[in-house]
Amino acid sequence: MKTLSTIIFSLILTSQFSSAVEFINADTTDTVTAVDTLTQINTPEILSPDIVSRRIEKARRLMKEYKIDRAIDLLEKTYSEDSSSVQLVKELEEIYYKTSENNKALELVNLLLKQGLDSSVYMPHKALILKKEGDFRASKPVFQSLIKADSTNTFFLNTIAEVYQDLGKTDSSLIFYTKSAETIPKSVTLYKAGKLLLGKERANEALNFMGNYYNPEIQQSKPLRRLIGQAFYLTDNIEKSIALFSELYTKGDSSFITTKFLGMSYRKDGQFIKGEEVLRIAAFQNPNDFLVFFNLGICCRKIGLVNESEKHFNTAMNLASTPLVVKVMINTELAETYEKQMRWEKALALYQEILEADPSNLSIRMKALFVLDYQIKDREQALNEYKVTLKMFEEDTTNSDHYNNQLKDYLKRRINKIEKEEFWKGGES
C-alpha cells in the first residue's frame, strides 16, 4: 500500500534581439489589420502630435485613478482617428498588456516588432502574452531567444522553466530553475522549483534543491520556509519539521499551511495533546481538508476523546474522494476507534469493507480476524477466515520473511486450537 507521503504528496538558449524577431516572425502569422497603417510612412496625420500627446497624458491620469475603461476608450478613439503615431500604439499596447487584453496586445506587439521598434521591450511582452494565453509551444522559442541574448536574466530563466513545466517537461524545467538559482538564488526560484518537485512526489529532491541554495540569514520568505517545512514532513524529518513550523507559529504565522503541518508533525511525533490543540485551529481555518480531520481523529483517540475521534474520521471520509488508498487509511483508523469503543460489529464491518476493495491486504485481514475471533467470538466464521488467510500466505511466495513465517505459524496453531475445541464440543453434544 502506498504511504501517506506518497499520496499527498505539487510549478515554476539560445542571436541578438534583431535575429530573434526574425526567428519568431518566421513561425508566427501576423494579423494584418488597420494597425498596419503605421508601416505607411506617408500616411497623412489627422491629429496633431500635441493632441495625441495630451490624450496620452489624460489616459495615463485615468489609469492612475483606476478609470481603466475610460482610458482605453480614449486611446482607442484616438487610434481610430490617427493610426500613424508610434507613441500612441506603444501606449495602447501597454494598457492592453497590463489589463490582459492579450489578443489586442499581441496584435500591436507584432506590429511594433515588425517595425524593429524596442525589441528589448516587446519581445518579452510577446513571450509573456503567449504564455498567458496558454500557447506554451509558441512562447518557448521566444524565451529561448531572449535567454540567448541575456543568459543571466533570472526572470526569463524562471519563466521559461514555468513554460516547460506547463508542457509537462519537469526535468527541462528544473534545468532552468537550477541555472536561475546558480545565477542569483532568489527565494522565488527556490519556492517554484521546490513546489514543482513536491507536486511530483519528489520530496527528497525538493529538500536537496532548496537546501543547496537556501540561506536563512538572507532568505526570510515565509512561503519558502513553509515549503521547506513540508519537505521535512514528507521525508520524515519530523524534528526539523516541528522546529521550523513551531518557530513560524510562535512568531505569529497563523497561515493554514503552518497550522496544519505543525499539528500533523506533532501527531507524527506522538505529541497528541499538542497536535489536537493545533489541529482544532486548522480545522476551523479550513473545514474542507480531510487530512486535518484524519490527523485530528488520531490525536483525539490517543488522548481518550474517542467519540470526537469517530466524528472527525467520518468528516474526513466525507471530504476524501480518491484515491482508494486514502479511504482505506481513514477507514482503518475509524475501525480502530470503534474497537476502542468496543463496537466490535462496526469495526469488523469496516475491516470487511476494506477487504472487499483490497482482498490481499493481510494487515487488515489479521485485524478483522482478531475482532471476529476474540471479541465477537464467532468461531466458525473465524476458522474459515483463518484457513483462507493461511492459504493466501502459502500461495504468496514473496512473503518469506521472519515476520510472515511467524504469522503462518500463528494461523496454523489457531486453526488447530479451534478445530479441537469444536471437535470436543461436538463430542459433548
C-alpha positions in Angstrom: 0.0 0.0 0.0 1.2 3.5 -0.8 2.3 5.6 2.2 0.6 8.8 3.1 3.6 10.9 2.0 3.5 9.2 -1.5 -0.2 10.0 -1.8 -0.1 13.6 -0.8 2.1 14.3 -1.5 2.9 19.7 -6.3 5.4 24.6 -10.8 7.6 27.0 -11.6 19.1 29.0 -25.4 19.6 30.3 -27.5 21.5 36.0 -31.9 20.6 39.2 -30.6 17.1 40.7 -30.3 17.0 41.6 -34.0 17.6 38.0 -35.1 15.2 36.8 -32.5 12.5 38.9 -34.1 13.2 37.2 -37.5 13.0 33.8 -35.8 9.7 34.4 -34.2 8.0 36.0 -37.1 9.0 33.0 -39.2 6.8 30.8 -37.1 4.0 33.3 -36.2 1.4 34.6 -38.6 0.9 38.3 -38.0 -2.7 39.5 -38.3 -3.0 42.3 -40.9 -5.3 45.0 -39.6 -5.8 48.7 -39.7 -2.8 48.9 -37.4 -0.6 48.2 -40.4 -1.1 51.8 -41.5 1.8 52.5 -39.1 4.0 51.0 -41.8 2.9 53.6 -44.3 5.3 56.4 -43.7 3.3 58.9 -45.9 0.0 58.3 -44.1 -1.5 61.8 -43.6 -1.9 62.8 -39.9 -5.4 63.6 -38.9 -4.5 64.7 -35.4 -1.6 67.0 -34.5 1.2 65.4 -32.3 0.2 67.8 -29.5 -3.4 66.5 -29.5 -2.1 62.9 -29.4 0.3 63.7 -26.6 -2.4 65.4 -24.5 -4.7 62.5 -24.9 -2.0 60.0 -23.9 -1.3 62.1 -20.8 -5.0 62.2 -20.0 -5.2 58.4 -20.4 -2.2 58.0 -18.0 -4.0 60.0 -15.4 -7.2 58.0 -15.8 -5.1 54.8 -15.4 -3.6 56.1 -12.1 -7.2 56.8 -10.9 -8.1 53.2 -12.0 -10.6 54.6 -14.6 -9.3 51.9 -16.9 -12.2 51.6 -19.3 -12.3 55.4 -19.9 -8.5 55.4 -20.6 -8.9 52.5 -23.1 -11.9 54.2 -24.8 -9.9 57.5 -25.1 -6.8 55.8 -26.7 -8.9 53.6 -29.0 -10.9 56.6 -30.2 -7.6 58.5 -30.8 -6.1 55.5 -32.6 -9.2 55.2 -34.9 -8.6 58.9 -35.8 -4.9 58.6 -36.3 -3.1 55.3 -36.5 0.3 56.7 -37.5 1.6 57.7 -34.1 4.1 55.2 -32.8 3.8 56.6 -29.3 0.1 56.0 -29.3 0.5 52.4 -30.4 3.0 51.8 -27.7 0.7 53.4 -25.1 -2.3 51.4 -26.2 -0.3 48.2 -26.2 0.9 48.9 -22.7 -2.6 49.2 -21.4 -3.8 46.1 -23.3 -0.8 44.3 -21.8 -1.5 45.4 -18.2 -5.2 44.7 -18.4 -4.7 41.2 -20.0 -6.4 42.2 -23.3 -4.0 39.7 -24.7 -5.1 39.3 -28.3 -5.2 43.1 -28.8 -1.8 43.5 -27.1 -0.3 40.7 -29.3 -1.6 42.4 -32.5 0.2 45.6 -31.6 3.3 43.9 -30.3 3.7 42.1 -33.6 3.3 45.4 -35.5 6.0 47.1 -33.3 8.4 44.2 -33.7 7.8 44.2 -37.4 9.0 47.8 -37.5 12.1 46.9 -35.4 10.9 49.0 -32.5 12.1 48.4 -28.9 12.6 44.6 -29.3 14.0 44.6 -25.7 10.6 45.6 -24.5 8.2 43.9 -26.9 9.9 40.5 -27.4 9.4 39.8 -23.6 5.8 41.1 -24.0 5.2 38.8 -26.8 6.6 35.8 -24.9 4.6 36.6 -21.8 1.4 37.2 -23.7 1.7 33.9 -25.5 2.3 32.2 -22.1 -0.7 33.9 -20.5 -2.8 32.7 -23.4 -1.7 29.2 -22.8 0.2 28.9 -26.1 3.3 27.5 -24.4 4.8 25.9 -27.5 4.8 29.3 -29.3 6.1 31.2 -26.2 9.0 28.7 -25.7 11.2 29.7 -28.7 10.6 33.4 -27.9 12.0 32.9 -24.4 14.9 30.8 -25.8 15.9 33.7 -28.0 15.6 36.1 -25.1 17.8 33.9 -22.9 20.4 33.5 -25.7 20.6 37.3 -25.7 20.7 37.6 -21.9 21.6 34.3 -20.3 21.7 35.6 -16.7 18.3 37.1 -16.6 16.6 35.2 -13.8 13.2 36.4 -14.7 13.5 34.9 -18.2 15.0 31.7 -16.7 12.3 31.3 -14.2 9.6 32.0 -16.7 10.8 29.5 -19.3 11.1 27.0 -16.5 7.4 27.6 -15.9 6.7 27.1 -19.7 8.5 23.7 -19.6 6.5 22.9 -16.5 3.3 23.7 -18.3 4.4 21.5 -21.2 4.9 18.6 -18.7 8.7 18.6 -19.1 9.7 18.6 -15.4 13.4 17.8 -15.9 13.8 20.6 -18.5 12.0 23.0 -16.2 14.5 22.1 -13.4 17.5 22.8 -15.6 16.3 26.4 -16.0 15.4 26.7 -12.3 18.9 25.4 -11.4 20.6 27.9 -13.8 18.5 30.7 -12.3 19.4 29.7 -8.7 23.1 29.4 -9.6 22.9 33.0 -11.1 21.1 34.5 -8.1 19.5 32.2 -5.5 16.2 34.1 -5.1 13.6 32.9 -2.8 11.0 32.8 -5.6 13.2 30.4 -7.6 13.7 28.0 -4.7 10.0 28.1 -4.0 8.9 27.4 -7.6 11.4 24.6 -8.0 10.6 23.1 -4.6 6.8 23.3 -5.2 7.3 21.6 -8.6 9.2 18.7 -7.1 6.8 18.2 -4.2 3.9 18.2 -6.6 5.7 15.3 -8.4 6.2 13.4 -5.2 9.9 14.0 -5.2 10.2 15.4 -1.7 13.9 14.4 -1.2 14.9 16.1 -4.4 12.9 19.2 -3.3 14.7 19.3 0.0 18.1 18.9 -1.7 17.4 21.6 -4.2 16.2 24.1 -1.7 19.0 23.2 0.8 21.7 23.7 -1.8 20.8 27.4 -2.3 18.8 28.4 0.9 20.5 30.9 3.2 18.3 31.5 6.3 20.2 34.7 7.1 19.2 36.3 3.8 16.1 34.5 2.7 13.3 35.1 5.2 10.4 34.3 2.8 7.6 32.7 4.8 6.2 30.8 1.8 9.7 29.3 1.1 10.2 28.3 4.8 6.8 26.7 4.9 7.6 24.7 1.8 10.9 23.6 3.3 8.9 22.5 6.4 6.5 20.5 4.2 9.5 18.8 2.6 10.9 17.9 6.1 7.5 16.4 7.0 7.2 14.4 3.8 10.7 13.0 4.2 10.0 12.1 7.9 12.4 14.7 9.2 9.8 15.3 11.9 12.1 17.0 14.5 13.1 19.6 11.9 9.5 20.0 10.7 8.4 20.7 14.2 11.3 23.1 14.9 10.6 25.1 11.7 6.8 25.2 11.9 6.7 25.9 15.7 9.2 28.8 15.2 6.9 30.3 12.4 3.8 29.7 14.6 5.2 31.3 17.7 6.3 34.3 15.7 2.8 35.0 14.6 2.5 32.9 11.4 -1.1 31.8 11.6 -1.4 30.6 8.0 -3.3 27.4 7.4 -0.2 25.6 6.0 1.8 26.3 9.1 -1.0 25.3 11.5 -1.9 22.2 9.5 1.7 20.9 9.2 2.6 21.8 12.8 -0.3 19.8 14.0 0.4 16.9 11.7 4.0 16.9 12.8 3.1 16.8 16.4 0.8 13.8 15.7 3.5 12.0 13.8 5.9 12.6 16.7 3.4 11.2 19.2 2.7 14.6 20.8 -1.0 14.0 20.6 -2.2 16.7 23.1 -0.2 19.4 21.3 -1.4 18.0 17.9 -5.0 18.0 19.0 -4.8 21.7 20.1 -3.2 22.9 16.9 -5.3 20.8 14.5 -8.5 22.1 16.0 -7.4 25.6 14.9 -6.5 24.2 11.4 -9.9 22.5 11.1 -11.6 25.9 11.9 -9.3 27.6 9.3 -10.2 25.1 6.6 -13.1 22.8 7.2 -12.6 21.1 3.9 -9.2 19.5 4.3 -9.6 15.7 5.0 -6.0 15.3 6.2 -6.6 17.8 9.1 -9.6 15.8 10.3 -7.9 12.5 9.8 -4.9 13.6 12.0 -7.2 15.2 14.5 -9.2 12.0 14.7 -6.0 10.1 15.6 -5.0 12.6 18.2 -8.4 12.6 19.8 -8.4 8.8 20.0 -4.9 8.7 21.5 -5.9 11.1 24.3 -9.1 9.4 25.1 -11.6 11.6 23.2 -13.0 8.5 21.4 -16.4 9.9 20.4 -14.8 13.0 19.0 -12.4 10.8 17.2 -15.2 8.9 15.4 -16.8 12.2 14.4 -13.5 13.5 12.9 -12.9 10.3 10.9 -16.4 10.4 9.5 -15.8 14.0 8.4 -12.5 13.0 6.8 -14.2 10.2 4.9 -16.9 12.5 3.7 -14.3 15.0 2.4 -12.0 12.4 0.8 -12.8 11.4 -2.7 -9.9 9.5 -4.3 -7.7 7.5 -4.3 -8.8 4.3 -2.7 -5.8 4.1 -0.5 -6.9 7.3 1.2 -10.3 5.8 2.1 -8.6 2.6 3.3 -6.3 4.8 5.6 -9.3 6.6 7.1 -11.4 3.5 7.5 -8.6 1.7 9.2 -8.3 4.4 11.8 -12.1 4.7 12.2 -12.3 0.9 12.8 -9.6 1.2 15.5 -11.7 3.9 17.1 -14.7 1.5 17.1 -12.5 -1.0 18.8 -11.7 1.5 21.5 -15.4 2.0 21.9 -15.9 -1.8 22.0 -18.2 -1.5 19.0 -16.9 -4.7 17.5 -19.5 -5.3 14.8 -18.9 -1.8 13.4 -15.2 -2.3 13.5 -15.5 -5.7 11.7 -17.8 -4.2 9.1 -15.3 -1.5 8.2 -12.4 -4.0 8.0 -14.6 -6.2 5.7 -15.4 -3.1 3.6 -11.6 -2.5 3.2 -11.0 -6.2 2.3 -13.7 -6.1 -0.4 -11.7 -3.4 -2.2 -8.3 -4.8 -1.3 -8.6 -8.5 -0.5 -4.8 -9.0 -0.4 -4.4 -6.6 2.4 -3.0 -9.0 5.0 -2.6 -6.4 7.8 -6.3 -5.6 7.6 -7.2 -9.2 7.3 -5.4 -10.0 10.6 -7.2 -7.1 12.3 -10.5 -8.4 11.2 -9.6 -11.9 12.3 -8.7 -10.8 15.8 -12.1 -8.9 16.2 -14.0 -11.9 14.8 -12.2 -14.5 16.9 -11.5 -12.8 20.2 -14.2 -10.2 20.5 -17.3 -11.3 18.6 -16.2 -15.0 19.2 -17.7 -16.3 16.0 -15.5 -19.4 16.0 -17.0 -21.0 12.9 -16.5 -17.9 10.7 -13.1 -17.2 12.3 -12.0 -20.7 11.4 -13.0 -20.3 7.8 -11.2 -16.9 7.6 -8.1 -18.3 9.2 -7.9 -21.0 6.6 -8.4 -18.6 3.7 -5.7 -16.3 5.2 -3.3 -19.2 5.6 -3.8 -20.2 2.0 -3.1 -16.7 0.9 0.2 -16.7 2.8 1.2 -20.1 1.4 0.4 -19.1 -2.2 2.3 -15.8 -1.8 6.0 -16.7 -2.4 7.1 -13.1 -1.9 6.1 -13.2 1.8 9.0 -15.3 3.2 10.5 -13.0 5.8 10.6 -13.9 9.5 7.5 -11.9 10.5 5.3 -13.6 7.9 6.6 -17.0 8.9 5.6 -16.2 12.4 2.1 -15.3 11.2 1.8 -18.5 9.3 2.7 -20.5 12.4 0.2 -18.5 14.4 -2.5 -19.2 11.9 -1.8 -22.9 11.9 -1.8 -23.0 15.7 -5.1 -21.1 15.9 -6.8 -23.3 13.3 -5.7 -26.4 15.2 -7.0 -25.0 18.5 -10.4 -24.0 17.2 -10.8 -27.3 15.4 -10.0 -29.2 18.6 -12.4 -27.0 20.6 -15.2 -27.6 18.0 -14.5 -31.3 18.0 -14.9 -31.7 21.7 -18.0 -29.5 21.7 -19.4 -31.9 19.1 -18.5 -34.9 21.3 -20.2 -33.4 24.3 -23.4 -32.9 22.4 
